[in-house]
């Protein structure tokens, strides 16, 4: 079977016809693609579980009714647009899916019979489980929110343009055939959302790669008598919850609970939340999240705290859940610690900590619909790594909650080291005024970071789309230092835009180390070799980039990279990388550099040469490829990063 990202078969002539078997073959072959299209077009208000089931139901009903397999009757093919729209069987079933998905989003009319696609699907059904795609990162969540604000035709246009790569002319024909009254308006509205084709293919929007959570698993295993008794107990508990002064309040966006586990229920009791005294950090042996006091104007709002705990334990279908890689998203093992509860912009926000994770619950100020739950792993965080947590993002700005030991905060553009820092206001509860976040897309003309100050010094933290900002350091891997001095800022500036490649990766720290300076063979000055290494909270998933910058260059160029490599780290503080460089006179050279402890470098393959010491310069041809080997002063061999 072809994968969902492989284009359908080439098109026959535009006058081709499609028999049922051809349409069925196209449906089976491209089922994952069709279901993803339907899922993206359906209104998000259905909830993720129902969107998944409805997308599968609409796709499975794309074949014409009343025709058996093998029927020789023909179905008129849709006009081909070429490329992905070329297979008439695929074009036909895709059109049926688009039409049904658009109809599913229409409101029900009082005096008209509902269309079949507007009703909950009878099949497929999954009893006892809720199914939903795997949660993506911050970029996927932002795109889903943007798509939810579009009209149904505009969502269809965006999905068809991004997944099917349709040009405007065939796209208008598909929308017209699907019943859209004004295709041009739909295309114009869809064009207002920045194209993110790669994100549309992510697991966040894949209804064929699912996660499952139980719903009524315990109740289904009980006998009828026990079920009736449980129902009576639920009714009694519901009545008690409505009595003034009793109960914890409703669970908001949480899924229903059928368990009667005393330990689990204790973890959901707002009265048992751990609250640290405001001055506890001053006498603590270490400064980490465990000594953060409970802050915020809603720290005593029992109903809000109850909803946050319940959603953490049982996120409902409408809750947007995200977690950094390697972070478990299960219920709290016991009563967690309250860090913050208050109003941030247009949302009520609760921050909780369980010793391993920071959890952020957010709901709109005017209700509990559209709640979000974010998880970030922070085990072992202390000092600088526990200095700030993201409270919220809005309109490209970020607000942070700072640690109680932070005495000052400022905004700094990492690309402009000489521009100075702009002070941020710190409220009484430790939250900052909004600062501009790093660019999510487009040209990198600035990279704003948070600068925090405490009794031990000044440090920089950068937002990479997660709850906990990453700490920026500089210097040799064996003894990195916080990026604060003028020299460190100048070294970081040309390479700051490369931080965009580290978004949503669970990054803990990023270190920039200038490991070599190499004179250019045309006499134009020395070039800089910098190794940036991103370490994660989970240990694995590290990313190493070797970058090269010529004299006077504004930005560095990535010449080699590695995943899960010990290079440039405290365990193996060595690196070797090379680049093909063209001089102003039009001559090509292979330039390679290692750390100071590199005794020799050898190039083989498309370029041959060797040199004693940590630098190598060899004449080369354009497009040549070389293998680099180095020997350290202690006799050990190292390979060049690729």
HUBEL-V275268 format. One line per field, one symbol per residue. ss: DSSP state (a for helix, b for strand, c for the rest). phi: phi as a letter, one per 40 degrees, with the letter a starting at -180 (. if undefined). Layout:
ss: ???
phi: ???
This chain:
ss: ccccccccccccccccbbbaaaaaaaaaacaaaaaaaaaaaccaaacaaaaaaaaaaaaacccccccccccccbbbccccccaaaccaaaaaaaaaaaaaaaaacccccccccccaaaccccccccccbbbbbccccaaaaaaaaaaacccaaaaaaaaaaaaacccaaaaaaaaaacccccaaaaaaaaacccccaaaaccaaaccccbbbbbccaaaacccaaaaaaaaaaaaaaaaaaccccccccccccbcccccccaaaaaaccaaacbcccccaaaacccccaaacccbccccccaaaaaaaaaaaacbccccbbbbcccccccccccccbbbbbbbbccbbbbbbbcccbbbbbbbbcccccccbbbbbbcccccaaaacbbbbbbbccbbbbbbcccccbbbbbbcccccccbbbbcbccccbbccbbcccccccccccbbbbbbbccbbbbbbcccccccbbbbbccaaacbbcccaaaaaaaaccaaaaaaaccccbbbbbbbbbbbbbccccccbbbbbbbbbbbccccccbbbbbbbcccccccbbbbbbbcccbccccbcccbbbbbbbcccccbbbbbbbcccbbbbbbbbcccbbbbccbbbbbccccccbbbbbbbccccbbbccc
phi: .cccbccccdccccccbbcccccccccccbddccccdcccccccccgccccccccccccccccccgbccgcccbbdccccbggcccccccccccccccccccccccccbcbbcccdcccdccbcbbcgbbbacccccccccccccccccccdccccccccccccfccccccccccccchccbccccccccccbdcbdccccccdbbcbbbbbbcbbdccccccdccccccccccccccccccccgbgbgccgccccbbcbbdcccccbcdccdcbccdbcccbccabaccbcccbhcbcbcccccccccccdcaccccccbbacdgbcbccccadcccbaaacbfbbcbbbbabgbbcbbbbaccbibcgcbbbbacbcgcafccbcabccabafgbbbbbcccccbababbcccbcccgbbcbcbcccgccccbcccccagccbaacbcbbbaccibabbbcbgbcbcccbbahcdcacbccaccccccccdcbccccccbdfbgccabbbbccabbccccgchccbbbbbbbcbccgcgcbbbcbbbcdgccbcbcbaaabfbcdgbccacbaaaaacbbcccgcbbcbbabcccccabbbbgcbbiaacgcbbbbcabdgcbbbbbbbcccgccbbccb
